[in-house]
Amino acid sequence: MSNKTAADIRESLRLFFLQHPHIEHWVVAYSGGLDSSLLLKLCSDILPSDRLSSLHINHQLQIGSEQWERLCAETSAEWGVSFESEKVTCNSSSEESARLARYGAFSKRININQGLLLAHHLDDQAETVLFNLFRGSSVNGLSGIASNRAIGNGELFRPLLNTSKRDIESAAQELQITWVEDPSNCDTSYTRNWIRSELSGVLSTQWPDWKSKLAKTAARMNDATELHAALAEMDLELCQLEESVLSLAALSQHSLARKKNVLYHWLKSVGQIVGSEKQLGSMAKLDLKAKGEWQFSKVIVRAYDEKLFVSPNIEAKPNEPVKWVLSDEVITFGHGQLRSCLAERGLPLNMKLCIRSRVPGESVYVESRGGHVSVKKLMNEHRIPPWLRESWPVVCSSDQIVAIPGIWLDEKVCVKDGFLLNWVV
């Protein structure tokens, strides 16, 4: 493999910036280490000062963190780059905790038409694939580090992902760049550090080019990930009744592998990444009459009435009654929203209402049946999921029930060109 000089890397960056003309401002995530130092220096050679800035995240985990922050500020000023820093609080000293805190700060700061530049390189890619392989990751994990993705209101890029650590070191020495060495990088209790300092040398003895080979594997796995996502979109068109509901009948038409693929991407679409093969497998093997519940960090999935429902994993609390003068405005009740729509017959405009949860044992008069029917029975007949029944809104006027959205309406109080109510969770 031919070595890249500082000029070679600078030229590849220049071409990279030309390929992204929609980015008005670039932000380099600047830790003060070797990789981000070279990236910032080369960017400062290419971009005008009004299109470039550096952002340092102080994790406050090292004794010298304040000094590192000052050095980053001084170096940025020396290279004519505006500098910002942000202190974050990590839940622990683990790599994952620091990463979550760091990316949380990035997400808040990157705006529309801004690009965040991270200095991950080819060696990082290879180590990530190896790390995920040991964890038993799926195709998604083996695709490694993404070259770009959305972050905050902008985009994240890793323009050095095809550049080796050796080339970065050589270029930094060529440009006489100084950088900070993080002592935690020598702590082999962190798996990534152990791979880098212990396992890497053993692998290089047998396969000198293992890093570039694993980087190629990551690229192929990324292609496979895209195909999985495309297939999931096709299958979701047939299985998805609405954003939060899947048809078990439609899902059952697919193989187990396709079921798991659909479920993974369905949950991903609502912000839940599934790391447990066991959970995915148990949901994929459900029969039509199955009932069950699966709790994840952000959502709960429930099986009921030949469907799968997903909802936020939030603590259920008693709903406080809400006073409302009927109009076309949207009212929040519990974890849902009450909406009104004009109909041939419905509740009169400006009717004074009170929205509350149902009371056990209460009933309403159903004219077509010529008698009273319990609210519980009506909910069961309308296939209202059990976990929603306690919080389903009951609409009253002068202490009398006049509507149960989506279920029942009191014909005696209805008028022409009135309003129907619908509750959306």
C-alpha positions in Angstrom: 0.0 0.0 0.0 1.5 3.4 -1.0 1.9 5.9 1.7 -0.1 9.1 1.6 1.7 12.4 2.3 0.1 15.5 3.9 -0.4 16.9 0.4 -2.3 13.7 -0.7 -4.6 13.9 2.3 -5.1 17.6 1.8 -6.1 17.1 -1.8 -8.6 14.3 -0.9 -10.1 16.7 1.6 -10.3 19.5 -1.0 -12.2 17.2 -3.3 -14.4 16.1 -0.4 -15.5 19.7 0.3 -16.2 20.3 -3.4 -18.6 17.3 -3.3 -20.7 18.9 -0.6 -21.4 22.4 -1.7 -24.7 22.6 0.3 -22.7 22.7 3.6 -22.2 26.3 4.4 -20.1 25.8 7.6 -17.9 23.0 8.8 -17.2 22.1 12.4 -14.2 19.9 13.3 -14.7 17.8 16.5 -11.3 18.7 18.0 -10.1 16.6 20.9 -6.5 17.7 20.7 -5.3 14.2 19.7 -3.3 13.2 16.7 -6.2 12.5 14.3 -8.3 15.5 14.9 -5.3 17.8 15.0 -4.2 16.8 11.5 -7.8 17.1 10.3 -8.2 20.6 11.7 -4.8 21.8 10.3 -5.6 20.5 6.8 -9.1 22.0 6.9 -7.7 25.3 8.0 -5.4 25.2 4.9 -8.4 24.6 2.6 -11.4 26.5 4.0 -11.8 30.2 4.6 -12.0 31.1 8.3 -15.7 32.1 8.1 -16.6 28.5 6.9 -14.7 26.6 9.6 -14.7 26.3 13.4 -13.5 23.8 16.0 -15.5 22.2 18.8 -13.9 20.6 21.8 -15.9 18.4 24.1 -14.5 18.3 27.7 -15.7 15.0 29.2 -14.2 16.0 32.6 -12.9 12.5 33.1 -9.1 13.2 33.1 -7.1 15.3 35.5 -5.6 17.2 32.6 -8.9 17.9 30.8 -8.8 21.6 31.5 -5.3 21.9 30.2 -6.3 20.0 27.0 -9.1 22.4 26.5 -6.8 25.4 26.7 -4.3 23.8 24.3 -7.1 23.2 21.8 -8.2 26.8 22.1 -4.6 28.0 21.6 -3.9 25.8 18.6 -7.2 26.7 17.0 -6.3 30.4 17.3 -2.8 29.7 15.9 -4.3 28.2 12.8 -6.9 31.0 12.5 -9.9 28.8 13.4 -12.7 30.0 15.7 -13.0 27.7 18.8 -15.8 26.6 21.0 -15.9 24.1 23.9 -18.5 22.4 25.9 -18.3 20.5 29.2 -20.4 17.4 29.4 -21.2 15.1 32.4 -20.8 11.4 31.8 -22.8 8.9 33.8 -19.7 6.7 34.2 -16.1 6.5 33.1 -17.0 3.9 30.4 -16.3 4.5 26.7 -20.1 4.2 25.9 -21.0 6.8 28.5 -18.5 9.3 27.1 -19.6 8.6 23.6 -23.3 9.3 24.5 -22.4 12.5 26.2 -20.2 13.7 23.3 -22.7 12.9 20.6 -25.5 14.5 22.7 -23.5 17.7 22.7 -22.8 17.4 18.9 -26.6 17.0 18.2 -27.5 20.2 20.1 -24.9 22.3 18.3 -25.0 21.2 14.6 -27.5 23.3 12.7 -29.0 23.3 9.2 -26.4 23.4 6.4 -23.7 22.6 8.9 -21.3 19.6 8.6 -19.6 18.0 11.6 -16.2 16.5 10.8 -14.9 13.6 12.8 -11.4 12.2 12.4 -12.1 8.4 12.5 -9.7 6.6 10.1 -9.2 3.2 8.5 -7.7 1.6 11.6 -10.7 2.8 13.7 -13.0 1.2 11.1 -11.2 -2.2 11.2 -11.1 -2.2 15.0 -14.8 -1.4 15.2 -15.7 -4.3 12.8 -13.5 -6.6 14.9 -15.0 -5.4 18.2 -18.6 -5.9 16.8 -17.7 -9.3 15.5 -16.6 -10.4 19.0 -19.9 -9.1 20.3 -21.9 -11.2 17.9 -23.3 -8.2 16.0 -25.6 -8.5 13.0 -24.9 -7.1 9.5 -25.7 -3.6 10.8 -22.9 -3.8 13.4 -20.4 -5.4 10.9 -20.9 -2.4 8.6 -18.7 -0.5 11.1 -18.5 3.3 11.3 -20.8 5.2 8.9 -19.0 7.6 6.6 -21.8 10.1 7.0 -25.2 10.4 8.7 -27.6 13.0 10.0 -26.9 14.6 13.4 -28.9 17.4 15.1 -30.2 19.5 12.3 -27.1 19.0 10.2 -24.9 16.2 8.9 -21.9 14.2 10.3 -19.0 13.2 8.0 -15.8 11.1 8.5 -13.6 12.1 5.5 -10.5 10.2 6.8 -12.2 6.8 7.0 -10.0 5.5 4.1 -6.8 6.9 5.5 -4.6 4.7 7.7 -3.2 5.7 11.1 0.3 5.3 9.8 -0.4 7.9 7.1 -2.0 10.3 9.6 1.1 10.0 11.8 3.4 10.5 8.9 1.5 13.6 7.7 1.4 15.1 11.2 5.1 14.7 11.6 5.7 16.2 8.1 3.7 19.3 9.1 5.3 19.4 12.6 2.0 19.2 14.4 2.0 18.6 18.1 -0.9 16.9 19.8 -2.1 15.6 23.2 -1.8 11.9 24.1 -4.8 10.7 26.2 -3.4 8.4 28.9 -6.7 6.4 28.8 -5.7 5.1 25.4 -3.1 2.9 27.1 -5.7 1.3 29.4 -6.2 -2.2 28.0 -9.2 -2.8 30.3 -11.0 -1.0 27.5 -11.7 -3.6 24.8 -10.8 -1.3 21.9 -7.5 -0.4 23.5 -6.7 -4.1 24.0 -7.5 -4.7 20.3 -5.2 -1.8 19.3 -2.3 -2.6 21.5 -2.4 -6.4 22.0 -4.4 -8.1 19.3 -3.5 -5.9 16.4 0.2 -6.9 16.4 -0.7 -10.6 16.5 -3.0 -10.3 13.5 -0.5 -8.2 11.6 2.0 -10.9 11.9 -0.2 -13.4 10.1 -2.2 -10.9 7.9 -0.3 -7.6 7.4 -3.2 -6.0 5.5 -6.0 -7.2 7.9 -7.1 -3.6 8.6 -7.8 -2.7 5.0 -9.4 -6.1 4.4 -11.8 -5.5 7.4 -12.5 -2.0 6.0 -13.6 -3.6 2.8 -15.8 -6.1 4.7 -17.4 -3.1 6.4 -18.2 -1.6 3.0 -19.8 -4.8 1.8 -21.8 -5.1 5.0 -22.9 -1.5 4.5 -24.3 -2.6 1.1 -26.1 -5.5 2.8 -27.5 -3.2 5.4 -28.9 -0.9 2.7 -30.5 -4.0 1.0 -32.0 -5.1 4.3 -33.5 -1.6 4.8 -34.9 -1.6 1.3 -36.5 -5.0 1.8 -38.0 -3.9 5.1 -39.6 -0.9 3.5 -41.2 -3.1 0.9 -42.5 -5.5 3.6 -43.7 -2.7 5.9 -46.0 -1.4 3.1 -47.8 -4.7 3.4 -47.6 -5.3 7.1 -48.0 -1.8 8.6 -51.6 -0.8 9.3 -50.4 2.6 10.7 -47.1 3.9 12.0 -47.5 2.2 15.4 -49.4 -0.9 14.4 -48.3 -4.0 12.5 -50.6 -6.8 11.2 -49.5 -10.2 12.5 -51.5 -11.8 9.6 -49.4 -10.0 7.0 -46.2 -10.5 8.9 -46.9 -14.3 9.1 -46.6 -14.5 5.3 -42.8 -14.0 5.5 -39.9 -16.2 6.5 -38.5 -15.9 10.0 -35.5 -13.9 8.7 -37.7 -11.4 6.9 -40.0 -11.1 9.9 -37.0 -10.2 12.1 -35.8 -7.7 9.5 -39.2 -6.0 9.4 -39.4 -5.8 13.2 -35.9 -4.4 13.5 -36.5 -1.6 11.0 -40.0 -0.9 12.3 -38.7 -0.4 15.8 -35.7 1.6 14.5 -38.2 3.9 12.8 -39.6 4.9 16.2 -36.2 5.4 17.7 -35.6 2.0 19.3 -32.4 0.0 18.3 -32.8 -3.6 19.2 -29.7 -5.4 20.4 -31.3 -8.6 21.6 -31.7 -11.4 19.1 -33.9 -13.2 21.7 -36.5 -10.4 21.8 -36.6 -10.1 18.0 -36.9 -13.8 17.6 -39.7 -14.2 20.2 -41.8 -11.5 18.5 -41.1 -12.9 15.0 -42.4 -16.3 16.1 -45.8 -15.1 17.3 -49.0 -16.7 16.1 -52.1 -14.7 15.2 -53.8 -15.2 18.6 -50.8 -14.4 20.7 -50.8 -11.9 23.5 -47.7 -10.6 25.1 -45.6 -7.6 26.0 -41.9 -6.7 25.3 -40.3 -3.8 27.1 -37.4 -1.9 25.5 -35.5 1.2 26.7 -37.7 3.6 24.7 -40.8 1.7 23.7 -43.1 -1.1 24.7 -44.4 -3.6 22.1 -47.7 -5.4 22.7 -49.4 -8.2 20.9 -53.3 -8.0 20.8 -56.1 -8.7 18.3 -53.8 -10.1 15.7 -51.7 -7.0 15.7 -48.5 -5.6 17.2 -48.6 -2.2 18.8 -45.7 0.0 19.7 -45.9 2.9 22.2 -43.5 5.0 24.2 -42.2 3.3 27.4 -43.4 5.9 29.8 -44.9 5.6 33.2 -48.7 5.5 33.3 -50.2 8.2 35.4 -53.8 9.1 36.3 -55.2 11.6 33.8 -56.4 14.8 35.3 -59.8 16.0 34.1 -59.7 18.7 31.4 -62.2 21.5 30.9 -62.9 22.3 27.2 -65.3 24.6 25.3 -65.7 22.6 22.1 -63.9 24.1 19.1 -61.5 23.0 16.4 -58.5 23.3 18.6 -56.5 20.2 19.6 -56.6 19.2 23.3 -53.9 17.1 25.0 -55.3 14.4 27.3 -53.0 11.9 28.9 -50.5 10.6 26.3 -52.8 11.4 23.4 -54.5 14.3 21.6 -58.2 14.9 21.3 -59.2 16.3 17.9 -62.6 17.5 16.6 -63.8 17.3 13.1 -66.9 18.7 11.4 -69.7 16.2 10.6 -73.3 16.1 9.4 -74.3 15.4 13.0 -72.3 15.9 16.1 -71.8 17.8 19.3 -72.6 21.5 19.1 -69.9 24.1 18.8 -69.0 25.9 22.1 -70.5 23.1 24.2 -68.9 23.1 27.7 -67.2 19.8 28.2 -65.2 18.0 30.8 -62.8 15.2 29.6 -61.9 12.5 32.1 -61.0 8.9 32.4 -63.7 6.3 32.7 -65.1 5.2 36.0 -65.5 1.4 36.7 -69.0 0.2 36.2 -70.4 3.1 34.4 -72.6 2.7 31.3 -74.2 4.7 28.5 -77.6 4.5 26.7 -77.2 2.9 23.2 -80.3 3.9 21.2 -79.9 1.1 18.7 -80.0 -1.5 21.5 -82.8 0.2 23.4 -80.9 0.1 26.7 -77.7 0.8 28.7 -74.4 -0.9 27.8 -71.3 -0.8 30.0 -68.4 1.3 28.8 -66.2 -1.6 29.4 -68.3 -3.8 27.0 -68.3 -1.1 24.3 -64.5 -0.8 24.5 -64.2 -4.6 24.2 -66.5 -4.7 21.2 -64.5 -1.9 19.5 -61.3 -3.8 20.1 -59.7 -1.0 22.2 -56.4 -2.4 23.4 -56.6 -3.2 27.2 -53.6 -0.9 28.1 -55.5 2.1 26.6 -58.8 1.6 28.3 -58.0 3.1 31.6 -56.8 6.3 30.0 -59.3 6.5 27.1 -61.2 9.8 27.3 -64.8 10.0 28.4 -66.4 13.3 27.4 -69.0 14.8 29.8 -71.3 17.8 29.8 -73.1 18.8 33.1 -71.8 15.5 34.6 -73.5 13.4 31.9 -71.5 11.4 29.4 -72.1 12.7 25.9 -69.3 11.0 24.0 -66.6 8.4 24.1 -64.3 9.3 21.1 -64.3 6.7 18.4 -66.8 4.5 20.3 -70.1 6.2 21.1 -72.0 9.5 20.8 -75.2 10.6 22.6 -77.7 11.2 19.8 -79.9 13.3 22.1 -77.4 16.1 22.3 -76.3 16.0 18.6 -77.0 18.8 16.2 -76.7 19.2 12.4 -73.2 20.3 11.3 -71.7 19.4 14.7 -68.4 17.9 15.7 -67.2 14.4 16.1 -64.3 13.6 18.5 -61.3 11.5 17.9 -58.5 10.6 20.3 -55.0 9.9 18.8 -52.3 8.3 20.9 
